[in-house]
């Protein structure tokens, strides 16, 4: 550990001098120490699974671990990969080990990490011998005396390969579960609700790389002009969204987020599927709109942009911390038509708020099964019980908010999940209880360019569109007839 003595220093609080203590200066960790940190984190995370990114940041902070930016990126990617592929990796270990698996959590995660790197070798420049050697050396620290076991497991994997170790790739739920490293209950759920072929599609999508998509703030610039200027400036890998009028992506997303284009409100980060939800609302200048469950505010901002910042958008959410992001977005995007407030949307709206709305966007809290490709831990933290509980809450919010829609107004019910109890079943229950509402058909949808994306049943289900670069959103538009 390096240190630096500051000697005499000015104290800004009283302009006198004091003798400072020697302050430790953190040193950069070696790659082996980074992998040791990853293994220790994974052991801790399994005891209490939480969202990965904040959990890892907290682990580093509490352990006073100092990773430089490339190491942090490497660690984040490896952790996400190991957690996502955990079921598949454990299957490999069980098949390759005479004892059926490692008997110590640290060594189990060491093997998971090394196997993940070996299987992903085609996408990484590290040679297999280096991965095996580093794992054996790390074993001397994590599980002394088991180096031979680790070496044998990894070399056996290199000889046999994943194809030999996995079961036949067919439509059996147990086999799909292993191939795509998904909980068996989830695969069985998708097979039961959507059928064999759609289930396989959903399993595959759950492991597709999720890039970063942007939304153009068309109050400031058109998509065509922005892309022309970006091309002239040199960014590569630009791609127009195929469904939403304002969507585009680039292979240089990080640089774009750090650029004036983002900081000055010309663009925002938003998945193309989420942008379609805003377009389905079809907001117009002068309308009064309720965005229920609005935080962190991406859809509220999109509604404001689509209505030329001339509508009146009331953005409600019960999470006060996340509501602050709405105000921050308003400042960055220079929007003035959004009013945020912390509200429990299972309860009546406050008297100070409008009691009648032209449009209501109800993007309810959900299981998030449509975004598990972005959140490696999510597949292991959800359960059938939680989905059933969420469906009850969603219907409560829908029943409550629907009372505030004016006759002739439109209500958009949306989730970011692929789950019939939370989507189709909730709508069926609501419509059966509320004859004043009806589901709009595909031919009635405005703007008209969305009609090709709507199913015969009247649903927007981005998981089943030809374009597979989007997250899995569900939405339907209801009209109040009287």
C-alpha positions in Angstrom: 0.0 0.0 0.0 1.5 3.3 -1.1 1.1 6.3 1.2 1.7 10.1 0.9 2.5 12.5 3.8 0.9 15.8 3.2 3.1 17.6 5.8 1.7 21.1 6.6 -1.5 22.0 5.0 -4.0 24.9 5.1 -7.2 24.2 7.0 -9.9 25.9 5.0 -12.2 26.2 8.0 -10.1 28.6 10.0 -7.1 29.5 7.8 -4.6 28.1 10.3 -2.1 25.3 9.8 -2.1 21.8 11.1 0.1 18.7 10.8 -1.7 16.1 8.8 -1.4 12.4 9.3 0.0 10.0 6.8 -2.9 9.1 4.5 -3.0 5.7 2.7 -3.2 5.9 -1.0 -5.0 3.0 -2.7 -3.0 0.9 -5.1 -4.4 -0.7 -8.3 -5.3 -4.3 -7.9 -3.7 -7.1 -10.1 -6.0 -9.1 -12.4 -5.7 -12.0 -10.0 -6.8 -9.8 -7.1 -9.8 -8.6 -9.2 -10.9 -12.2 -9.8 -10.5 -13.0 -6.1 -12.7 -10.0 -5.4 -15.2 -11.3 -7.9 -15.3 -14.7 -6.2 -15.7 -13.2 -2.7 -18.5 -11.0 -4.0 -20.4 -13.9 -5.6 -20.2 -15.9 -2.3 -21.7 -12.9 -0.4 -24.3 -12.1 -3.1 -25.6 -15.7 -3.1 -26.4 -15.4 0.6 -28.6 -12.3 0.0 -29.3 -11.8 -3.7 -30.0 -8.1 -4.6 -29.6 -6.1 -7.8 -26.1 -6.7 -9.0 -24.7 -3.3 -9.8 -25.5 -1.5 -6.5 -24.6 -4.7 -4.5 -21.1 -4.8 -6.2 -20.5 -1.1 -5.7 -21.4 -1.4 -2.0 -19.1 -4.5 -1.7 -16.2 -2.6 -3.1 -16.9 0.4 -0.9 -17.1 -1.6 2.3 -14.1 -3.6 1.4 -12.1 -0.5 0.4 -11.3 -2.2 -2.9 -9.8 0.1 -5.6 -10.5 -1.0 -9.2 -9.4 1.2 -12.1 -12.0 1.8 -14.8 -10.9 -1.1 -17.1 -10.9 -3.5 -14.2 -14.3 -2.3 -13.0 -15.7 -2.9 -16.5 -14.1 -6.3 -16.6 -15.4 -7.3 -13.1 -18.9 -6.0 -13.9 -19.1 -8.0 -17.1 -17.7 -11.2 -15.6 -20.0 -11.0 -12.6 -23.0 -10.5 -14.8 -22.0 -13.4 -17.0 -21.4 -15.8 -14.2 -24.7 -14.9 -12.5 -26.6 -15.1 -15.7 -25.1 -18.5 -16.7 -25.0 -19.9 -13.1 -27.4 -22.9 -13.8 -25.5 -23.9 -16.9 -22.1 -23.5 -15.3 -23.1 -25.6 -12.2 -24.3 -28.3 -14.6 -20.9 -28.4 -16.2 -19.2 -28.6 -12.8 -21.5 -31.5 -11.7 -20.9 -33.4 -14.9 -17.1 -32.9 -14.7 -16.7 -33.7 -11.0 -16.7 -37.1 -9.5 -18.3 -35.6 -6.3 -21.0 -33.8 -8.3 -19.7 -30.3 -7.6 -17.3 -28.2 -5.5 -18.0 -28.5 -1.8 -16.9 -25.0 -0.9 -18.7 -21.7 -2.1 -15.5 -19.9 -2.9 -14.2 -22.8 -5.1 -17.6 -23.2 -6.7 -17.5 -19.6 -7.8 -13.9 -19.8 -8.9 -14.8 -22.7 -11.2 -17.9 -20.9 -12.5 -15.7 -17.8 -13.3 -13.1 -19.9 -15.1 -15.7 -22.0 -17.0 -17.5 -18.8 -18.1 -14.3 -17.3 -19.4 -13.4 -20.6 -21.2 -16.8 -20.9 -22.9 -16.8 -17.2 -23.9 -13.2 -17.5 -25.2 -14.2 -16.8 -28.7 -15.3 -13.3 -27.7 -12.2 -12.6 -25.6 -8.5 -12.6 -26.5 -7.3 -14.5 -23.4 -5.9 -18.0 -24.3 -7.3 -21.0 -22.5 -4.0 -21.9 -20.8 -3.9 -18.4 -19.2 -7.5 -18.8 -17.8 -6.7 -22.3 -16.4 -3.3 -21.2 -14.9 -4.8 -18.1 -13.3 -7.7 -20.2 -11.8 -5.2 -22.7 -10.4 -3.1 -19.9 -8.8 -6.2 -18.3 -7.4 -7.2 -21.7 -5.9 -4.0 -21.6 -3.8 -5.6 -18.6 -2.0 -9.3 -19.5 -1.9 -9.0 -23.3 -1.4 -5.4 -24.4 -0.7 -4.7 -28.0 -1.6 -7.5 -28.2 -4.2 -5.4 -27.0 -7.1 -5.3 -30.4 -8.8 -9.1 -30.6 -8.6 -9.6 -27.2 -10.3 -7.0 -28.0 -13.0 -8.6 -31.4 -13.8 -12.1 -29.9 -14.0 -11.1 -27.1 -16.4 -8.9 -29.3 -18.6 -11.6 -31.9 -18.8 -14.0 -29.1 -19.9 -11.6 -28.1 -22.7 -11.4 -31.7 -23.9 -15.1 -32.3 -23.9 -16.7 -28.9 -24.6 -20.1 -27.6 -23.7 -21.9 -29.3 -26.5 -21.1 -32.8 -25.1 -21.9 -31.8 -21.6 -25.4 -30.3 -22.2 -28.5 -32.4 -22.9 -30.1 -32.6 -26.3 -31.3 -29.2 -27.5 -35.0 -29.8 -27.8 -38.2 -28.3 -26.5 -38.2 -30.2 -23.1 -38.5 -27.5 -20.4 -35.7 -29.0 -18.4 -33.3 -29.0 -21.3 -34.2 -25.4 -22.4 -33.7 -24.4 -18.8 -30.1 -25.7 -18.9 -29.3 -24.5 -22.4 -30.4 -20.9 -21.6 -29.7 -20.9 -17.9 -33.2 -20.0 -16.9 -35.2 -21.2 -13.9 -37.3 -24.3 -14.8 -40.5 -22.7 -13.4 -40.0 -19.7 -15.9 -39.5 -22.0 -18.9 -42.5 -24.0 -17.9 -44.6 -20.9 -17.5 -43.7 -19.5 -20.9 -44.4 -22.9 -22.5 -47.8 -23.1 -20.9 -48.8 -19.5 -21.7 -47.3 -19.1 -25.2 -46.5 -22.5 -26.6 -43.3 -24.3 -27.5 -42.0 -22.1 -30.4 -42.6 -18.7 -28.7 -41.1 -20.1 -25.5 -37.8 -21.0 -27.2 -37.8 -17.5 -28.7 -38.2 -15.9 -25.3 -35.4 -18.2 -23.8 -33.1 -17.1 -26.6 -34.0 -13.4 -26.2 -33.2 -13.6 -22.5 -29.5 -14.1 -23.3 -29.1 -11.7 -26.3 -26.7 -8.8 -25.8 -28.7 -5.7 -24.9 -27.2 -2.6 -26.4 -28.0 1.0 -25.7 -30.7 2.7 -27.6 -31.3 6.5 -27.7 -34.3 8.7 -28.2 -34.0 11.9 -30.2 -35.5 15.0 -28.5 -37.4 16.2 -31.6 -38.2 19.5 -30.0 -34.5 20.3 -30.5 -33.5 18.4 -33.6 -34.8 15.8 -36.1 -33.4 12.3 -36.1 -32.2 12.7 -39.7 -30.3 15.9 -38.9 -28.8 14.4 -35.7 -27.6 11.3 -37.4 -26.1 13.3 -40.3 -24.2 15.4 -37.9 -23.0 12.4 -35.9 -21.8 10.7 -39.1 -19.9 13.9 -40.0 -18.3 13.9 -36.6 -17.1 10.4 -36.9 -19.1 8.0 -34.6 -19.4 4.6 -36.1 -22.1 1.9 -35.9 -25.1 4.2 -36.1 -28.4 2.5 -36.7 -31.9 3.9 -37.0 -34.6 2.3 -35.0 -36.9 0.2 -37.2 -40.2 0.9 -35.3 -40.1 4.1 -33.4 -39.7 7.4 -35.1 -37.1 8.8 -32.7 -34.9 5.7 -31.9 -31.3 5.1 -32.9 -28.3 3.2 -31.6 -24.6 3.3 -31.9 -21.6 1.1 -31.0 -20.1 4.1 -29.2 -22.9 4.6 -26.7 -20.6 5.6 -23.7 -19.0 8.3 -25.7 -22.3 9.7 -26.8 -23.6 9.7 -23.2 -20.6 11.8 -22.2 -21.1 14.2 -25.1 -22.9 17.6 -25.3 -25.6 15.9 -27.3 -26.7 14.1 -24.2 -25.8 16.7 -21.6 -27.7 19.5 -23.4 -30.8 17.5 -23.9 -30.7 16.5 -27.6 -30.9 12.8 -26.8 -32.0 10.5 -24.0 -31.3 6.8 -23.3 -34.5 4.8 -23.8 -35.1 1.3 -25.3 -37.0 1.4 -28.6 -39.8 -0.7 -27.1 -40.3 1.9 -24.3 -40.5 4.6 -27.0 -43.3 2.7 -28.7 -45.3 3.0 -25.4 -45.1 6.8 -25.6 -46.1 6.8 -29.2 -49.1 4.6 -28.4 -50.3 7.2 -25.9 -50.3 9.7 -28.9 -50.3 12.8 -26.7 -51.5 16.1 -28.1 -50.8 19.8 -27.2 -53.3 21.0 -24.7 -54.2 17.6 -23.2 -54.2 16.8 -19.5 -52.3 13.5 -19.1 -51.6 11.3 -16.1 -48.4 9.3 -16.2 -49.0 6.8 -13.4 -46.0 4.9 -11.9 -43.8 7.4 -13.8 -40.3 7.3 -12.2 -37.6 7.6 -13.4 -39.5 9.7 -15.9 -38.3 8.6 -19.4 -41.8 8.1 -20.7 -43.0 11.3 -19.1 -40.3 13.2 -20.9 -41.2 11.4 -24.2 -44.8 12.4 -23.8 -43.8 16.0 -23.3 -41.6 15.9 -26.4 -44.3 14.3 -28.5 -46.8 17.0 -27.4 -44.4 19.8 -28.1 -44.1 20.5 -24.4 -47.6 22.0 -24.6 -49.6 19.4 -22.7 -50.1 19.1 -18.9 -48.4 15.9 -17.6 -48.9 14.9 -14.0 -46.2 12.3 -13.3 -46.9 10.2 -10.2 -44.9 7.6 -8.4 -44.6 6.4 -4.8 -40.7 6.3 -4.9 -39.5 9.8 -3.8 -35.9 9.1 -4.6 -36.6 8.0 -8.2 -39.0 11.0 -8.6 -36.0 13.3 -8.3 -34.8 11.9 -11.6 -37.9 13.3 -13.3 -36.9 16.8 -12.1 -33.4 16.3 -13.3 -34.6 15.1 -16.7 -36.8 18.2 -17.0 -33.8 20.4 -16.5 -31.6 18.6 -18.9 -34.2 18.4 -21.6 -35.6 21.9 -20.9 -39.2 20.7 -20.4 -41.8 22.6 -18.5 -45.0 20.6 -18.9 -44.3 17.9 -16.3 -45.5 18.0 -12.7 -44.0 15.2 -10.5 -45.5 14.1 -7.2 -45.1 11.2 -4.8 -48.4 9.3 -4.7 -49.7 5.9 -3.8 -51.7 5.1 -6.9 -53.8 2.4 -5.3 -55.4 5.4 -3.4 -57.6 8.3 -4.7 -55.7 11.2 -6.3 -55.3 14.3 -4.2 -58.0 17.0 -4.6 -55.4 19.5 -5.8 -54.8 17.3 -8.9 -57.1 17.2 -11.9 -59.9 14.7 -11.5 -60.4 14.1 -15.3 -57.7 13.2 -17.9 -57.6 13.0 -21.6 -55.1 10.2 -21.5 -53.6 8.0 -18.8 -50.4 6.0 -19.1 -50.3 3.2 -16.6 -46.9 1.6 -16.7 -47.4 -0.6 -13.7 -44.7 -2.2 -11.4 -44.1 -5.6 -12.8 -41.9 -8.7 -12.7 -39.6 -7.3 -15.4 -39.3 -10.6 -17.3 -39.1 -8.5 -20.5 -35.8 -7.0 -19.4 -33.9 -9.9 -17.9 -31.3 -9.8 -20.7 -30.3 -6.4 -19.1 -30.4 -7.6 -15.5 -28.4 -10.9 -15.1 -29.7 -11.4 -11.5 -33.4 -10.9 -12.2 -34.1 -14.4 -13.4 -32.9 -15.8 -10.0 -34.8 -13.2 -7.8 -38.3 -13.6 -9.2 -40.8 -16.3 -8.3 -44.3 -17.4 -9.3 -45.6 -16.1 -5.9 -44.2 -12.6 -6.6 -45.8 -12.6 -10.0 -49.2 -13.5 -8.5 -48.8 -10.7 -5.9 -47.8 -8.2 -8.5 -50.8 -9.0 -10.7 -53.1 -8.1 -7.8 -51.4 -4.8 -7.2 -51.5 -4.0 -10.9 -55.2 -4.5 -11.1 -55.8 -2.3 -8.0 -53.8 0.5 -9.7 -55.7 0.0 -13.0 -59.1 0.1 -11.3 -58.2 3.2 -9.3 -56.6 5.2 -12.1 -59.3 4.4 -14.6 -61.9 6.4 -12.6 -60.1 9.6 -13.7 -60.3 9.1 -17.4 -62.8 11.3 -19.2 -65.4 9.7 -21.6 -63.7 9.3 -24.9 -60.3 9.4 -23.3 -57.6 6.7 -23.8 -55.9 4.6 -21.2 -52.7 2.8 -22.1 -51.9 -0.2 -19.8 -48.2 -1.2 -20.1 -45.6 -3.4 -18.5 -42.0 -4.5 -19.2 -42.8 -8.2 -18.6 -43.8 -11.3 -20.6 -46.4 -12.8 -18.3 -50.0 -13.4 -19.1 -51.3 -13.0 -15.5 -49.8 -9.4 -15.4 -50.8 -8.5 -19.0 -53.7 -10.2 -20.8 -55.3 -11.7 -17.8 -55.4 -8.4 -15.9 -57.0 -6.7 -18.9 -59.6 -9.4 -19.2 -60.6 -9.0 -15.5 -60.7 -5.3 -15.8 -62.8 -5.2 -19.0 -65.2 -7.8 -17.5 -65.8 -5.5 -14.5 -65.9 -2.2 -16.3 -68.2 -2.2 -19.4 -67.6 1.5 -19.9 -64.1 0.6 -21.3 -63.2 -1.3 -24.5 -60.0 -2.5 -26.1 -59.1 -0.6 -29.2 -58.6 -2.8 -32.3 -55.5 -2.7 -34.5 -57.2 -0.7 -37.2 -58.2 2.1 -34.7 -54.7 2.7 -33.5 -53.1 6.1 -34.1 -50.5 7.0 -35.2 -51.1 4.7 -38.1 -47.5 3.5 -38.4 -48.0 1.5 -35.1 -50.7 -0.6 -36.6 -48.3 -3.1 -38.1 -46.9 -3.8 -34.7 -50.2 -4.5 -33.0 -51.5 -8.1 -32.8 -54.9 -9.3 -34.0 -55.9 -9.3 -30.3 -55.0 -5.6 -30.1 -51.8 -5.9 -28.1 -48.3 -4.5 -28.6 -45.9 -7.3 -27.6 -42.4 -6.3 -28.6 -41.0 -9.8 -27.7 -42.8 -11.3 -30.6 -42.0 -8.6 -33.3 -39.6 -9.4 -36.1 -37.2 -6.8 -34.6 -35.4 -8.5 -31.7 -33.3 -5.6 -30.5 -36.0 -4.4 -28.2 -36.8 -5.3 -24.6 -40.0 -7.2 -23.9 -42.8 -4.6 -23.5 -46.5 -5.2 -23.4 -49.2 -2.5 -24.0 -52.8 -2.1 -24.9 -54.9 1.0 -25.5 -58.4 1.2 -23.9 -61.1 3.7 -24.7 -63.7 4.9 -22.2 -66.9 4.9 -24.1 -69.1 6.7 -21.5 
